[in-house]
Amino acid sequence: MALEAINKVKTAEDQAAQILESALKESKDIIKNAEREADKQYEARLTEAYKEAEQIKSKFVSESEVESEPIMKKGKEEVDHILNVDADKFNSAVKLVIERIVNFNGNS
């Protein structure tokens, strides 16, 4: 009878060890799955954030282009005006600058 009781205790201990080992393995699997799921959610949110940032950037670039168009047009008109100055006016301006340089250096 004592031997039978010892065997039952031994069997119960073995079953408890198996249950504990199984529970430990299952908890490790749950943790790994949770980590994988967290990584997937992190990547998805990061991708979404980059997409949203790109949309915001694109919106502001478009708005900036619209706002800068009149400024660029005016600048181009001014450049064209400067480039279309009559040769006589240009030569007159060059002559005036040269005279001022010569007079300034001559008076030193």
C-alpha positions in Angstrom: 0.0 0.0 0.0 2.8 2.4 0.8 4.4 1.6 -2.6 1.1 2.3 -4.3 0.8 5.7 -2.5 4.4 6.6 -3.5 3.6 5.7 -7.1 0.5 7.8 -7.1 2.5 10.7 -5.6 5.2 10.2 -8.3 2.6 10.1 -11.0 1.0 13.3 -9.7 4.4 15.0 -9.6 5.1 13.9 -13.2 1.7 15.2 -14.3 2.3 18.5 -12.4 5.7 18.9 -14.1 4.1 18.2 -17.5 1.4 20.7 -16.9 3.9 23.3 -15.7 6.1 22.7 -18.7 3.1 23.0 -21.0 2.0 26.2 -19.3 5.5 27.7 -19.6 5.7 26.8 -23.3 2.3 28.3 -23.9 3.1 31.5 -22.0 6.3 31.8 -24.1 4.3 31.3 -27.3 1.7 33.9 -26.2 4.5 36.4 -25.4 6.1 35.8 -28.9 2.8 36.2 -30.6 2.1 39.4 -28.7 5.6 40.8 -29.6 5.0 39.9 -33.3 1.6 41.6 -33.2 3.0 44.6 -31.5 5.7 44.9 -34.2 3.1 44.6 -37.0 0.9 47.3 -35.4 4.0 49.5 -34.9 5.0 49.1 -38.6 1.5 49.7 -39.7 1.2 52.9 -37.7 4.6 54.1 -38.8 3.7 53.5 -42.4 0.5 55.4 -41.9 2.3 58.2 -40.3 4.8 58.5 -43.2 1.9 58.4 -45.6 0.1 61.2 -43.8 3.3 63.2 -43.5 3.8 62.9 -47.3 0.3 64.0 -48.0 0.7 67.1 -45.7 4.0 67.9 -47.4 2.5 67.5 -50.8 -0.4 69.8 -49.9 1.9 72.5 -48.6 4.2 72.2 -51.7 1.1 72.7 -53.9 -0.1 75.6 -51.9 3.4 77.2 -51.9 3.5 76.8 -55.7 0.2 78.5 -56.1 1.2 81.3 -53.7 4.6 81.8 -55.3 3.3 81.9 -58.9 2.4 85.6 -59.0 5.8 86.4 -57.3 7.7 84.3 -59.9 5.7 85.9 -62.7 6.5 89.4 -61.5 10.2 88.5 -61.2 10.2 87.1 -64.7 8.6 90.3 -66.0 11.2 92.4 -64.2 14.0 90.3 -65.6 12.5 90.6 -69.1 12.2 94.3 -68.6 15.9 94.6 -67.6 17.0 92.4 -70.5 15.0 94.5 -73.0 16.5 97.8 -72.0 17.5 99.9 -75.1 21.1 99.7 -76.1 21.3 103.5 -75.9 20.0 103.5 -72.3 22.4 100.7 -71.4 25.4 102.4 -73.0 24.4 105.7 -71.3 24.3 103.9 -67.9 27.7 102.2 -68.5 29.2 105.6 -69.5 27.8 107.2 -66.3 29.2 104.4 -64.1 32.6 104.7 -65.8 32.6 108.5 -65.3 31.8 108.1 -61.6 34.5 105.6 -61.1 37.1 107.7 -62.9 36.0 110.9 -61.1 36.1 109.1 -57.7 39.6 107.6 -58.4 40.8 110.9 -60.0 39.8 112.8 -56.8 41.7 110.6 -54.5 
